Amino acid sequence: MVCAPFTYHRPSSLRQAIALLQRLGEEAKVLAGGQSLIPVMKMRLAQPQHLIDLGGIQGLSYIREARGAVRIGALTTHAEVEASDLLKRRLPVLAETASLIGDMQVRNRGTIGGSVAHADPAADYPATLLALDARFKVVGPEGTRTVPASQFFPGPFTAALKPGEVVTEVQVPLPPQGSGASYQKFANKASRFAVVGVCAFISLNARGTIRSARLGVTGAADHPFRATAAEEALQGARPEERVFQRASRLVTQGVECVADVHGSAEYRAWLCQVLARRALETALARARGG
């Protein structure tokens, strides 16, 4: 299939892009790497009259450490995230997550900003960025603001962006010593999207108990989410098998799991338990320096 006719725009600055979005409104879509939007347009599920390509804007592709966080430009590709020496050293779980996205062609074209803005309920980044307590820098007609990952994915294919806003940067705080994280995924073999994906982050205190824990989940519900009940069960506890078992059973508490041709709601809930347990065990080993 081919896309419906549209007018193509390639602004050379963020200001121009925002002005176009403000003027064209709902008739326009933003194009980054195109790995999510173009297939949807080819299936005619989206038929924007205008396409605003951000590829002509300089300065939106970078990975650097500043002010206690790793900052990633929105047009940084998955392949660049995967290969980053800085991320492998400081936030290895993010590089690992990027390596599990699609295939090499997708990773060479797709961008981190485009992925989070598309907010696919089965995308990989949201689970890891939720667990790492990331924030998103967005720019729009009203200026610049940052949105916590915990508030950024309110619904299916819905990001917490106001009209005319675009994501420009992903900000991931550097974890303290004694921390570890792991992303575990059961993938659809054809698309490589997550049937379910769980990322666990654990930080230990000097006594070896859990100072803080976060669990991000993708694929299980109609939007990515934090497993807050499981997190509460881990807080202050000793990282033991029975604690991880109990927390894993709580991952989907209060959550309505989705069902489709790839798995029933019950199957997804079971996957959440299994993957959460694996993610917690691996995160603990890494927190202990293993």
N, C-alpha and C positions, 0 to 999 in steps of 0.2 A: 504494500500500500504506500501511497505518497501523501504528504501533508496537504491540507487545504491551503489555498493561496494566502499569503501574508506579505506584509511590508517589512523589509529587513532594515534594522538600524544598528550602526556600530559606533557608539559614542567613544570619544577619546579621553573623556574624564568622567569621574564619578558624578560631578555636578551636572554634566550633560545627561547622564543616564537617569539621575533622579528627576531632572526636569522633564524628560521624556515620559517617565513613569507617571509623574504627576499630571501631565497633559493628556496622556492616552488612557489612563485609568485601567479599568478591567479589560479593555480591549488588547492590552499588551501583556506579554510574558517575558521574563528575563532568562537569557541563555548564558550558561557558564560553560561546562564541558559538554552538555547536551546528552549525556548518557541516560538521563531519566526523562527529560522533556521530549526529545525528538521521537523516541518510540511511542510515547503517548500521543504525540501529534500525528504520527503515521497511522495509528489506529483510529484517528479522528475522535479520540476521547477528549482532546483539547484542540480547539480551533481558534487560536488567537489571531486577531487581525494584524497585530504588530509583534515583531520579535526584536528584543533589545539585547544585542550581543555584548557582553562585558569584556570580551577578549581583547579589545583595543585599548583597554585602560591599563596603564603601567602602575606598578607598585602594589599589586594585590596578590603576588605570589612570593611567599617567603616563609621561612621557619627560623625563629630566633628566640633567644631567651632574654627577658627584660622584666624588671620589677617583680621578681618572684614567680614568674609564669613563663610558659612557652607560648609564644604567639604565632599563629599560623594564618597567613593570608588566605582569603576566601577562594582565590583562584589557584591555590596550591593543589596539584594533582594527587590522587591516591598513590601513584607510583613514587612521587617525591616524598610523601609522608612515610611510605614503606621503607624507602632507602635512606632516610635522614639519620646521620650519625648522632645528631643532637637528640633526636627522639629515642633512638636505640639506647642511648646512655641515660637519659633523664626520664623518659616516659615510654619505655619499651612496649607496653601494652597497646599504645596507640599505633605504633608502627606494625605490630602484629595484627591488629584489627584491619588496617589498610591492606595488608597482604592477603586477607581473606575475601576481599571484595571482587566479585566478578572474575574476569580473566585479565590477562595483561593488556589487551586492547582497551578494555573499560578503564583499567587503572591508569593507563597512559593519558586518557582524555578526561575522565571524570574528576571533579573537584570536591574538596571537602565542604566548601561553602555551598555549592550547588546541591550536594547531598543533604545537608542539614536543612536547607531552605525548602527542599522538596518534601521532606518529612515523611518519607515512605515508612509505614508501620513495620516493615521487615528489613529496613536498612541496618547496616552494621554500626556505623559511627554513633548513632544516638545512645545505644546501650553503654558504650565505653565512655562517651562524654558525660553521660549522666553519672556514672560511677566515679568519674574523676572530678566531678563538681565543676565542670567547665562553664564558661560564660561566652556569649556571642555579642560581638560589637556590631551594631547595625546603624546605618546612616540613612536619613530620609529628609523630607522637606522641613521637619521640625528640628533637625540637628542630629546629634549622635547620642546613643544610649547603649547600655549593655543589658542583656537579658540572661538570667541564669538558665542553664540547660533544664533544670527542674520545672521551669515555667514555659519552655520554648515549644513543647510538642503537645498542645492541648487536645488534638484530635487527629483523625486519619488524614494524611496529606495536608496537614494544617500546621503552619509555623506561626509563632506569635509575632508576626510582622504587621505593622500598620501600612495602609496604602502608601505606595511610593518608597517604601524602605527596602534596602538590600543588606544582606550580611556582608561585612567587609573583613571580619577577623574572628578567629576562634581563639579563646584565651583559656589555657589549662594551667591551674596553679601547680607549682612543684610540690610533690608530696614530701612529708617529713621523713627523717631517717626511721627505719623500722617499718616501712610501708611496702606493700606489694599489691599487684593487680593482675587479673587474668580474664581474658575473654574466651568463652567457650560457645561454640556454635554448631547447631545441626542444620546443615544447608540443604536447600533444594538443589538437586544435582544438575538440573538444567540451567537455572538462572543464577545459582549461587547466592540468592537471597536467603536470609535466615528463616527457616521454619520456626525456630526459636533461637535466640542468642542471649546469653547472660554474661555480664561483666561484673566481677566482684573486686572491690577495693578494701583492703584491710590495713589498718595502722595499729601497731602494738606500742604499749607504753613500756617503761623500764621494768615493770614486774612481769611482762609477758602476756598481760591480758589485753583485750581488744579496746583500744582507745576510741576508734571510730571505724565504722564499716558502711559501705554503700554498695547497693546492687542495682544495676541498670538492666532492663529487660527489653528486648525487641522481638517482634514476630508473634508474640503470644496474644496480644490484645489489639484493639483498633488504633493504638498509638503507643509509642515507647513510654516506659514508666519506671519510676523508682519503686523497689519493693520495700516500702517503709516498715511494714510489720516484721519482715525478716531482719531488717537493719536494727530495729529496736531489740529483737531477741539476741542479737550479737553484741550490742553495746555493753561494755564493761565485763563481758563474760570471758572465761578462759577458752582459748581456741581448741576445743576438744571435739571428738567425733560426734558425741550426742548433741552438742550445741549446734554443730553444722547440720545435723540431720533435722533438728527442730526448725532451725532457720529456713532450711530448704523447703520444708513443708509449708512455710508461711509466705513463700514468694508470691503466690497468686491470691492471697487472702484479699477479699474485697475487689477482685479484678474479674471481669467477665472475659474469659478467653474466647477467641474467635475459632470458627470452624470453616474449613474449605476443602477442596479436593486433595490438599496436601496433608490434612490431618484434622481430626476431631478436636473439639475443645478439651476433652478429657486427655487426649494424647498430648496436646500442647502443655497442659498443666503438669503432666508427668515429666515431659521434657524439661520444663522449668526446674523441677526438683533435681533431676539428674545433673543438668548443666550447672545449676547453682552450686551443688555439692562439689563438682569438679573444679569450678572456678574458685570457690573458697579454699579448697585444699591447695591449689596451685598458688593462689595469692598469699596464703600463709607461708608456704615454703619460700617464696620470694621475699616476704617481709622478714623472714629469719635469715635471709642471705643465701638461700639454697638455689 
